[in-house]
Amino acid sequence: MMRHTEYGAEILSKASSLLKYIPVVRHHHEWHDGTGFPDGLSGDQIPLSAAVTSLADIFDAMTSDRPYRKALSKEEAIRRMQDLSGKQFHPDLLKKFIKLIKEEKNRQSQESKE
């Protein structure tokens, strides 16, 4: 399982039109504190596209039903992600991500009232 980032990058390397996507695929499981995989990148060494994808990937994983557990609420997922600020996630990116999630929730709430 932990090698899927390397396998994905290798697959993309076969098509020149997909080379620009290698960093996001290879590094979306790197952690801000350097304890992620596959290369142990930290902080600003992690490509921005990979750091953003990581936020979306984790949020989706937590808020989706899985065979082994029910989906968490968006609020609980946000709380758990906040607990990992500075460790798994870049603190500033996480704040912006949470702001977008809350704005989307407010927008949907307003639309449902109309």
SULCORLIN-V450188 format. One record per pair of residues at least 6 apart in sequence whose ideal C-beta (glycine too) atoms are under 6 Angstrom apart, sorted by the first residue. I is the first residue (numbers start at 1). J is the second residue. D is the distance in whole Angstrom. If there is no record, write none. Layout:
BEGIN
I_J_D + I_J_D
END
This chain:
BEGIN
2_37_5 + 5_26_5 + 5_29_6 + 5_38_5 + 6_38_5 + 8_25_4 + 9_22_5 + 9_25_5 + 9_26_4 + 12_18_4 + 12_21_6 + 12_22_5 + 12_25_6 + 23_47_4 + 23_50_6 + 24_49_4 + 24_50_5 + 24_53_5 + 27_46_6 + 27_47_6 + 27_50_4 + 28_50_5 + 28_53_4 + 28_54_5 + 29_36_5 + 29_37_5 + 30_36_4 + 30_41_4 + 30_46_5 + 31_88_5 + 32_89_6 + 32_90_5 + 33_87_5 + 34_40_5 + 34_42_3 + 51_90_5 + 51_93_6 + 55_97_5 + 59_77_6 + 62_72_5 + 62_77_4 + 63_71_5 + 63_72_6 + 63_74_6 + 63_77_5 + 64_71_5 + 65_71_5 + 78_98_6 + 85_91_5 + 85_94_5
END
